[in-house]
Structure formats: structure tokens, C-alpha cells
Amino acid sequence: MLKILEYSIYYLREVKMKCNDRKSLLNRRPVLYTNPVQQMKYYLTELSDIIRNRRSIKPEHFNSRPIDKETLSALLENAKWAPTHGLTQPWRFTVFIGEGLAVLSDFQCETYKELAGKDKYNQKIYDKLKARPYLASAVIAIGMKRQASGKIPEIEEVQAVACAVQNMFLTATAMGIAAYWTTGGLTYKDEMNTFLGLEEADKCLGLFYLGNYDGEMPTSKRKEENYFVKWVTG
Ligand SMILES: Cc1cc2nc3c(=O)[nH]c(=O)nc-3n(C[C@H](O)[C@H](O)[C@H](O)COP(=O)(O)O)c2cc1C
């Protein structure tokens, strides 16, 4: 019932937005772009809010409220609309939910134990690798499938997958879902590729933890434009 109400409000807002003329769209005072000459197609304020309010929330802060499969599919659906050179669509996602989280947990801690050997073994790392998947509602392993011909440079395939992850991240933010992308643990180990059914040329790019979250979104900061942009004007 709540969901129907939520969707109805969303639908009405969308219809209202489509009916609004350009002037009223501009009245919303977009955060990033206030040039009245520029045609506005979507609510830029909302988009900017989602981008700027996206935060990494570690699974230790998730609550136990589950995320349904339909919602996860909606995230994955948005992921696939990322740009991809040559339309190779190199992303491969393995989604661990329910008992699948135990499969990931067992793999992580037991493989760590084997690889670390007696000398390097650390019980705290083992415990963390074991516990983490259970804290999440879902964990998506991020894979990059190398194009058979190898025509598209590998870096571009990695970039495309990163764009797909950001699509999921922003979608999660819009849905009020907490997410965390980690490249720790066994991400770059051959054993991870085997576990995920990836081949030697493919790459695991990390784990994407998803869960619900009750706390306030943490704040963050970024450097000013002059730190990362060089304008060439002539
Ligand atoms: C590819 C990638 C890998 C990451 N791996 C880790 C990680 O292993 N451990 C970690 O604490 N954070 C990891 N992060 C999250 C960053 O620490 C986080 O994005 C950064 O602190 C900025 O915070 P924000 O995402 O909330 O803006 C990773 C982020 C990216 C993009």
C-alpha cells in the first residue's frame, strides 16, 4: 500500500514536471547551472543533489532491513546504460543475496587463510572477511570481461565498468540505499576470478556492498575547481 502511494506521488511529480514550462523549471534554481539561455531537460538540482550526496557507507553501519530483488534489478538495469566503447558492455555482475552471502563469506575467509599461510595469517582479517557479507543485504561483485579480440584497450573497459558502478551508486543514493565499493580483501587475486567464473584476462574490480541505513548521511568535501581544472582560453 505504501509502495503504491509512493509510486503515485512519484508519478504525479513526473507528470507535473513534464507539464511545467521551461520558465518554471528554471524557477527551481538549479545548483550548478543558472544560465537562463541553456535549455533544461531534467531537474538539474535533483541530479546535482544525488551526485553530491552520494556517500560510501560501510556495511558495519547498515541495518538489517532487506533490499528486495526487484530493487536490485533496477540498480543493475541502470548500470548497463553506462557508456561503453564499441558497445562491448564489459561489465559482469555477480549478485550475492540470501544464502549466497554465506557462499561469499566462506570463500573470502577460507581463501584468505590459505593464501596467508601460517606466517602472515591475521585472525582479525579472517573475522572481518567472514563477517562483512552478512552485514549487507546484497553484495555485487564487479567484473570486467575482456573483449576476445582485445581491440578496445583494457583501460577503456575498466573505465566503462566504473561508469556502470557509478550509475548503480547514484541510483542507490536516489533510492535511499547505502552503498560501498571496496577493492580490499581478495579483489585482485586469481582465486577471486575463478570464484566469479572470470577468466585470466578478465578483472574483478571490487565488491559493491548494499544495505539499508538509518543514520544521517555523512558529509564529505572535495577540492575547489582550481585544484583539478585547467582552462585553456586561447
Ligand atoms: C575503486 C574504488 C575502490 C575503493 N576501495 C575502498 C576500500 O578498499 N576501502 C575503503 O575504505 N574505501 C574504498 N573506497 C571508497 C573511498 O574510500 C571513498 O569513495 C572515499 O573515501 C570518498 O568518500 P565518498 O565515497 O563517501 O565520497 C573505494 C572507492 C573506489 C572508487
PDBQT file of the ligand as one rigid body, heavy atoms in Angstrom, charges set to zero:
ROOT
HETATM    1  C1  LIG A 301      37.510   1.920  -6.957  1.00  0.00    +0.000 C 
HETATM    2  C2  LIG A 301      37.280   2.266  -5.515  1.00  0.00    +0.000 A 
HETATM    3  C3  LIG A 301      37.758   1.416  -4.538  1.00  0.00    +0.000 A 
HETATM    4  C4  LIG A 301      37.549   1.695  -3.184  1.00  0.00    +0.000 A 
HETATM    5  N1  LIG A 301      38.042   0.820  -2.251  1.00  0.00    +0.000 NA
HETATM    6  C5  LIG A 301      37.928   1.132  -0.940  1.00  0.00    +0.000 A 
HETATM    7  C6  LIG A 301      38.470   0.265   0.052  1.00  0.00    +0.000 A 
HETATM    8  O1  LIG A 301      39.014  -0.794  -0.269  1.00  0.00    +0.000 OA
HETATM    9  N2  LIG A 301      38.347   0.626   1.333  1.00  0.00    +0.000 N 
HETATM   10  C7  LIG A 301      37.738   1.794   1.709  1.00  0.00    +0.000 A 
HETATM   11  O2  LIG A 301      37.683   2.096   2.908  1.00  0.00    +0.000 OA
HETATM   12  N3  LIG A 301      37.151   2.604   0.798  1.00  0.00    +0.000 NA
HETATM   13  C8  LIG A 301      37.241   2.308  -0.524  1.00  0.00    +0.000 A 
HETATM   14  N4  LIG A 301      36.671   3.126  -1.459  1.00  0.00    +0.000 N 
HETATM   15  C9  LIG A 301      35.803   4.231  -1.039  1.00  0.00    +0.000 C 
HETATM   16  C10 LIG A 301      36.565   5.529  -0.886  1.00  0.00    +0.000 C 
HETATM   17  O3  LIG A 301      37.328   5.479   0.292  1.00  0.00    +0.000 OA
HETATM   18  C11 LIG A 301      35.538   6.673  -0.822  1.00  0.00    +0.000 C 
HETATM   19  O4  LIG A 301      34.921   6.782  -2.068  1.00  0.00    +0.000 OA
HETATM   20  C12 LIG A 301      36.200   7.986  -0.449  1.00  0.00    +0.000 C 
HETATM   21  O5  LIG A 301      36.599   7.981   0.882  1.00  0.00    +0.000 OA
HETATM   22  C13 LIG A 301      35.269   9.179  -0.650  1.00  0.00    +0.000 C 
HETATM   23  O6  LIG A 301      34.103   9.022   0.129  1.00  0.00    +0.000 OA
HETATM   24  P1  LIG A 301      32.659   9.088  -0.544  1.00  0.00    +0.000 P 
HETATM   25  O7  LIG A 301      32.557   7.919  -1.485  1.00  0.00    +0.000 OA
HETATM   26  O8  LIG A 301      31.697   8.976   0.605  1.00  0.00    +0.000 OA
HETATM   27  O9  LIG A 301      32.531  10.390  -1.252  1.00  0.00    +0.000 OA
HETATM   28  C14 LIG A 301      36.855   2.875  -2.815  1.00  0.00    +0.000 A 
HETATM   29  C15 LIG A 301      36.372   3.726  -3.812  1.00  0.00    +0.000 A 
HETATM   30  C16 LIG A 301      36.592   3.430  -5.144  1.00  0.00    +0.000 A 
HETATM   31  C17 LIG A 301      36.068   4.370  -6.195  1.00  0.00    +0.000 C 
ENDROOT
TORSDOF 0
